Amino acid sequence: MPSTSAPALGLLLDVDGPIASPITRTIDLPAITRDLVALADAGIPLVFNTGRSDAFIREEVVGPLIAAGLPDHARVHGVCEKGAVWFSIGPRFDGGMGELEIDESLTMPADFAAEMEAVVAERFADRVFFDRTKRAMVSVEQLTSIENSTYLAMQPLFDEVAREALARRGFGVRRLDDVRPDAHGDVQWRIDPTIISTDIESVLLGKDLGARRALELLALDGELPLAWRTVGDSRSDYAMADWLHAGGYEVEHVDVRPGDGVPEKAYPIRTSATGAIHDEAGAEFLAEWLTQVS
């Protein structure tokens, strides 16, 4: 039901790293699920802003939240594939998730996706799997049965195959960390390597678009929060806080994997005071915020 007053705080959360372990790809710490439910019950809006698919979020996040007693009045939403797919979450929906909204204009070409799936099967199946649950992006992900160092050594090889396949089709493409586009037409697609995967996606996708979708979802079920906390484990996650700050919102960003370096920003940035990273750091901050709102 719509709120009668603006919440003091809103949480915009990446999933891999802060919530789910990047090793097991599941929520391993029971305190995380417990505190997320308690925060939602206290009236704190939660939006998961992730590159993951809606199928992954349904299985690994929504299911545990519903099982832990997520209340019907909770304002919880999901934005998947960096803004291409979005939906509401709660026990009032069949399976815990409302109707999916999908921006079809941001989907990768079907023939490219088919080629990448074939490449994975032929050359890289011992190290990665092709994520068939993605609706807009093309993603390959490290098998949990191999060491991360083994995957990272292979990752540039796959990324180059993907770049060449897009260039062959006349598309411009760039890596997330490369400001210079290829000379093959306009830049339409981006290769985004992470510590456990490579996402190939529209250049219009990003955690900033996810933040915009988040506010649009929350505007439909109540007032917007007075302040925001954004949480992520990579440099690209800062785009959430960048977008909110540019829009005049009070925001503080939490980096749960600061080893890549903490950039200079116009808003506060926090890391774990204990040196914890990934989901252990995420659990610390959720507990802190729960204490504040309680």
Secondary structure, 3 states (H helix, E strand, C coil): CCCCCCCCCEEEECCECCCECCCCCCCCCHHHHHHHHHHHHCCCCEEEECCCCHHHHHHHHHHHHHHCCCCCCCCEEEEEHHHCEEEEECCCCHHHECCCEECHHHCCCHHHHHHHHHHHHHHHCCCEEECCCCCCCEEEEECCCCCHHHHHHHHHHHHHHHHHHHHHCCCEEEECCCCCCCCCCCEEEEEEECCCEEEEEECCCCHHHHHHHHHHHHHCCCCCCCEEEEEECCHHHHHHHHHHHHCCCEEEEEECCHHHCCCCCCCCEECCCCCCCHHHHHHHHHHHHHHHHC
